[in-house]
Amino acid sequence: MRLQSRRRLKWLCYALLILLCCLLQTMPRLLTFGQVKPIWLIAACCVIAVFEQPLPAGICGMCCGLLYDMAWGSLLGFNGGLFLLIGAGVSLFVTYLLRQRLTVALLVTACGTLPVLLAGYLFYNVMWGYTGGSFWLLLIPNLLLTALAALPLYPIVRLLAVRWFPER
């Protein structure tokens, strides 16, 4: 199989995984703990970014963010830009500073979740005056659940990126 067709097949598998994460995230009462639900699209964005170069990771993050915006009815492009920065930033950190490990994937997923939750809280709750529970009682569990959502995604993405479709 040629390298170009292997890359296309790998990104098709990534797209299917992202769509599955979007479905998991938007299903009501599935994997919900109290009022908190993990943000599967951030976990998918960060785990894919651990194994990819910065430009494809940023584009993947932008697609995840736009899906997140469309699924939750938020301002289109708001999370797309954030996820783009998160995907490219995670990829750059892993490329130059960190290793491709499960603990790193969990850590960068938690760190990538924090700006999305803070921006969402500031933009929707503070600026527009929406109410929806205590900030800290929702932030910490959401952060932990989103980091734990990277656990089942990591072996799948690793299998796709390293075993089935290596770049070399």
C-alpha positions as CSV (number, residue, x, y, z in Angstrom):
1,M,0.0,0.0,0.0
2,R,1.4,3.4,-1.0
3,L,2.2,6.0,1.7
4,Q,-0.5,8.4,0.4
5,S,-3.3,5.9,0.6
6,R,-2.1,4.7,4.1
7,R,-2.3,8.4,5.3
8,R,-5.8,8.7,3.9
9,L,-7.0,5.5,5.5
10,K,-5.5,6.6,8.9
11,W,-7.2,10.0,8.8
12,L,-10.5,8.3,7.8
13,C,-10.2,6.1,10.9
14,Y,-9.4,9.2,12.9
15,A,-12.5,10.9,11.5
16,L,-14.7,7.9,12.4
17,L,-13.2,8.0,15.9
18,I,-14.0,11.7,16.2
19,L,-17.6,11.1,15.0
20,L,-18.0,8.3,17.6
21,C,-16.7,10.7,20.3
22,C,-19.2,13.3,19.1
23,L,-22.0,10.7,19.4
24,L,-20.9,9.7,22.9
25,Q,-20.8,13.3,23.9
26,T,-24.3,14.2,22.6
27,M,-26.2,11.2,23.8
28,P,-28.4,12.2,26.7
29,R,-27.7,10.6,30.1
30,L,-25.0,8.3,28.7
31,L,-21.9,8.4,30.9
32,T,-23.2,11.3,32.9
33,F,-22.2,11.6,36.5
34,G,-24.5,14.0,38.2
35,Q,-24.5,17.1,36.1
36,V,-21.1,16.4,34.7
37,K,-20.2,14.7,31.4
38,P,-16.8,14.2,29.9
39,I,-15.9,16.2,26.8
40,W,-15.0,13.4,24.5
41,L,-14.0,15.7,21.6
42,I,-11.2,17.3,23.7
43,A,-9.9,13.9,24.7
44,A,-9.9,12.8,21.0
45,C,-8.2,16.0,19.9
46,C,-5.5,15.8,22.5
47,V,-4.8,12.0,22.1
48,I,-4.6,12.4,18.3
49,A,-2.3,15.4,18.8
50,V,0.1,13.3,20.9
51,F,0.8,11.1,17.8
52,E,0.7,13.7,15.0
53,Q,2.6,16.7,13.7
54,P,1.5,20.2,14.7
55,L,-0.3,21.2,11.5
56,P,-2.5,18.0,11.1
57,A,-3.1,18.1,14.9
58,G,-4.3,21.7,14.7
59,I,-6.6,21.0,11.8
60,C,-8.0,17.9,13.6
61,G,-8.5,20.1,16.7
62,M,-10.3,22.7,14.7
63,C,-12.6,20.0,13.2
64,C,-13.3,18.7,16.8
65,G,-14.0,22.2,18.0
66,L,-16.4,22.9,15.2
67,L,-18.2,19.6,15.8
68,Y,-18.4,20.6,19.5
69,D,-19.9,24.0,18.6
70,M,-22.5,22.5,16.2
71,A,-23.4,19.7,18.7
72,W,-24.0,22.0,21.6
73,G,-25.4,25.0,19.7
74,S,-22.7,27.4,20.9
75,L,-21.2,30.2,18.8
76,L,-19.8,28.6,15.7
77,G,-16.0,28.9,15.7
78,F,-15.6,29.8,19.3
79,N,-14.4,26.3,20.4
80,G,-12.9,25.7,16.9
81,G,-10.2,28.3,17.5
82,L,-9.6,27.0,21.0
83,F,-9.3,23.4,19.9
84,L,-7.0,24.4,17.0
85,L,-4.6,26.0,19.5
86,I,-4.9,23.0,21.9
87,G,-4.2,20.5,19.1
88,A,-1.2,22.3,17.7
89,G,0.1,23.2,21.2
90,V,-0.1,19.6,22.4
91,S,1.6,18.3,19.3
92,L,4.4,20.8,19.7
93,F,4.9,20.0,23.4
94,V,5.0,16.3,22.6
95,T,7.3,16.8,19.7
96,Y,9.9,18.9,21.5
97,L,9.5,18.3,25.2
98,L,7.5,15.2,26.1
99,R,7.2,11.6,25.2
100,Q,4.3,9.6,23.7
101,R,3.1,8.0,26.9
102,L,-0.3,7.4,28.4
103,T,0.4,9.6,31.4
104,V,1.4,12.5,29.0
105,A,-1.9,12.0,27.1
106,L,-3.9,12.2,30.3
107,L,-2.0,15.3,31.5
108,V,-2.3,17.2,28.2
109,T,-6.0,16.2,28.0
110,A,-6.5,17.7,31.5
111,C,-4.5,20.8,30.6
112,G,-6.4,21.2,27.3
113,T,-9.7,20.9,29.0
114,L,-9.0,23.7,31.4
115,P,-9.0,26.7,28.9
116,V,-12.1,25.4,27.2
117,L,-14.0,25.2,30.4
118,L,-12.7,28.5,31.6
119,A,-13.5,30.3,28.3
120,G,-16.9,28.7,28.2
121,Y,-17.6,29.8,31.8
122,L,-16.4,33.3,31.3
123,F,-18.1,33.8,27.9
124,Y,-21.5,32.2,28.7
125,N,-21.9,32.6,32.5
126,V,-20.1,35.8,33.3
127,M,-20.8,37.8,30.1
128,W,-24.3,36.7,29.4
129,G,-25.4,35.9,32.9
130,Y,-26.4,32.2,32.4
131,T,-26.6,30.1,35.5
132,G,-25.8,26.5,35.6
133,G,-24.3,25.5,38.9
134,S,-21.2,26.3,40.9
135,F,-18.1,26.8,38.8
136,W,-15.7,24.7,40.9
137,L,-18.2,21.9,41.5
138,L,-18.5,21.4,37.7
139,L,-14.9,22.3,36.7
140,I,-13.0,19.7,38.7
141,P,-15.2,16.7,38.0
142,N,-15.4,17.6,34.3
143,L,-11.7,18.0,34.1
144,L,-11.1,14.6,35.7
145,L,-13.8,12.8,33.6
146,T,-12.4,14.3,30.4
147,A,-8.9,13.2,31.3
148,L,-10.2,9.7,32.0
149,A,-12.0,9.7,28.7
150,A,-8.5,9.7,27.1
151,L,-7.9,6.2,28.6
152,P,-9.9,4.2,26.1
153,L,-8.9,6.5,23.2
154,Y,-5.1,6.3,23.7
155,P,-4.7,2.6,22.8
156,I,-6.9,3.0,19.7
157,V,-5.0,6.0,18.4
158,R,-1.7,4.5,19.2
159,L,-2.7,1.4,17.3
160,L,-3.6,3.5,14.3
161,A,-0.6,5.8,14.4
162,V,2.2,3.5,15.4
163,R,1.2,-0.1,14.4
164,W,-1.2,0.0,11.5
165,F,-0.2,3.2,9.7
166,P,3.3,4.2,10.6
167,E,4.7,7.1,8.6
168,R,7.9,5.2,7.7
